[in-house]
Amino acid sequence: MKLAEQAKKRFERNEERIARAADKQLQNSVKQVQQSKEKDIQSTVIENKGDNSSASMIEVVESQYRVTGRGRRVAIPQRFRT
């Protein structure tokens, strides 16, 4: 009886450990996806200086560099730029 209970407890602890490890890995992968989205093409906003009486137009200029997961800038060839 004791051996069966010990085996059952050992199995339950092992299952809990695996579940915690899987949850932690899932959280890390979600965090990496969010960070890579932040590092993706960053756009710069430029305000046109015009009449102060009218609403100013805002122009969005995309960077011609992409950023890798490690933060390095990568120049995309001209034929792939939009």
C-alpha positions as CSV (number, residue, x, y, z in Angstrom):
1,M,0.0,0.0,0.0
2,K,2.8,2.4,1.0
3,L,4.7,1.8,-2.2
4,A,1.6,2.4,-4.3
5,E,0.9,5.7,-2.5
6,Q,4.5,6.8,-2.9
7,A,4.4,5.9,-6.6
8,K,1.2,7.9,-7.0
9,K,2.6,10.9,-5.2
10,R,5.8,10.7,-7.3
11,F,3.7,10.6,-10.5
12,E,1.6,13.6,-9.4
13,R,4.7,15.6,-8.5
14,N,6.2,14.8,-11.9
15,E,3.0,15.8,-13.7
16,E,3.0,19.1,-11.8
17,R,6.6,19.8,-12.7
18,I,6.0,19.1,-16.3
19,A,2.9,21.4,-16.3
20,R,4.9,24.2,-14.7
21,A,7.7,23.8,-17.2
22,A,5.2,23.9,-20.2
23,D,3.5,27.0,-18.8
24,K,6.8,28.8,-18.3
25,Q,7.8,27.9,-21.9
26,L,4.5,29.1,-23.3
27,Q,4.9,32.4,-21.4
28,N,8.5,32.8,-22.7
29,S,7.4,32.2,-26.3
30,V,4.5,34.8,-26.0
31,K,7.0,37.3,-24.5
32,Q,9.4,36.7,-27.4
33,V,6.7,37.2,-30.0
34,Q,5.7,40.5,-28.4
35,Q,9.3,41.7,-28.3
36,S,9.9,40.8,-31.9
37,K,6.8,42.8,-32.9
38,E,8.1,45.8,-31.0
39,K,11.5,45.6,-32.8
40,D,9.9,45.2,-36.2
41,I,9.7,48.2,-38.6
42,Q,9.4,51.3,-36.5
43,S,7.7,54.2,-38.2
44,T,8.6,57.8,-37.7
45,V,6.0,60.5,-37.6
46,I,6.8,63.8,-39.2
47,E,4.5,66.8,-38.8
48,N,4.2,69.1,-41.8
49,K,4.7,72.8,-40.9
50,G,1.9,74.6,-42.6
51,D,-0.9,77.1,-41.7
52,N,-1.5,77.3,-38.0
53,S,-5.1,78.0,-38.8
54,S,-5.7,74.6,-40.5
55,A,-5.2,71.2,-39.2
56,S,-1.7,70.0,-39.9
57,M,-1.2,66.8,-41.9
58,I,0.8,64.0,-40.4
59,E,3.0,61.9,-42.7
60,V,4.2,58.5,-41.6
61,V,7.6,57.4,-43.0
62,E,8.6,53.8,-42.6
63,S,12.2,52.9,-41.9
64,Q,14.0,51.1,-44.7
65,Y,15.7,48.9,-42.2
66,R,14.2,45.8,-40.5
67,V,15.5,44.7,-37.1
68,T,16.4,41.1,-36.4
69,G,15.6,39.3,-33.1
70,R,18.9,40.3,-31.8
71,G,18.4,44.0,-32.6
72,R,20.6,44.1,-35.7
73,R,19.5,46.3,-38.6
74,V,19.0,44.5,-41.9
75,A,18.7,46.4,-45.2
76,I,16.0,45.0,-47.4
77,P,16.8,45.0,-51.2
78,Q,15.0,47.7,-53.2
79,R,12.9,45.2,-55.1
80,F,11.2,44.0,-51.9
81,R,10.5,47.4,-50.5
82,T,7.0,48.8,-51.0
